[in-house]
């Protein structure tokens, strides 16, 4: 259907950028990789260009992030990427963004 991929990328882009922004606001170094329709983040201040770069990121912080999201009702298990879906409503996206804000604040400890 016309516009399907655009909608998927719009949803993913909104979620992706929101996570990067929330991390920046909280002083959490993060890198994002992939396409808006399927992406991941790495808790590091170094660019991630390959698998080894990803392994150098903070895996413990990622585990805390994923566990925190799950506590908020958002499933994103490590090492899985973010997979936005056409089934995600605006309310789902907002709930995810609220969870990001809550969880990322807790990562600073």
N, C-alpha and C positions, 0 to 999 in steps of 0.2 A: 504494500500500500504506500502510496506517495507520502513522504514526510516521516516515515517510520524511523529510519536511521537518524534523521535530524532530531527527532524527539528523544531518541535513546541517548544520543550524544549530548543533547542539551541537559538532560537529567544527570548524566554522568559528570558532565563538566561542572554543573552547579555543586554537586556533592564533592567532587575533587577539589575545586577551588576553595570551597568553604573549609575543608579540612586543612589545606595549606594555610589559609588565612588565620584560622583559629590557632594553629601551631605557632605562626609568626607572632600573633598577639600575645601569646603566652611564653615566648622565648624558647620554644621547643624547635630545634633544628630538624627539618624534614625535607626530603626530596621526593618528588612524584615522578613516576615513569609509566609509560603506556599510552593508550588512547583513552579518550573520555568514556568510551563504551566498555573498556576493561582496563583498569589501572591498579597500581599499587603505590604505597608510600614506604619510605625507608627513613627511620629516625637517625639521621646523620647530617652533618653540615657539608659533607663532601659529595660531589656529583656521583651519580650511580649510572655507569655506562654498561656494566656487564654483571655477570653472576657473582664474581669475586667482590666487586664493589658492594653489591647487596649484602654479601656475607659479612662485610666489615661494619654494617650498620648495627645499631643497638637492638639486639634481639630481645633482651630482657624488657626494654621499654615497649617493643612491639607486643610481647606477650601480655604485659600489663594493659596496654591499649586494647587489645582484643578481648581480654577478660572483662575490662571495664565496659566495653560496648555490649558484651553479652549480658552483663548485669543490667544494662539499660534496655535490653530486649532487641539488640541489633546483632545479628550473626555475621561475623567476619573473622573466621578462624585463621590463624597463622599456619602455613605460609600462603594462604589463599589470597587472591586479589579481590578487588571490589568489582562486582558484576552488576551494574545497574540494569534494571529491567523495565520493559514497557508496562509491566504490572505495577510498578511503583507509582503511587499517587503523589500529588503535591503534599498531602498530609504525611505520607511515608518519608518523603524527603525532609520535611520540616522536623519530624521526629528524629531522624538521623542526625540532622544538624544540631538539635538540642543535645543529643547524646554526645556528639563530638565536643561541644563546649564543656559539658560536664566532665567528661573523661579526660580531656587534654589538661584541664586545670589540675587534675589530680596527678598528672605525670610529673609535675614540677617538684614534687616532694622528694 
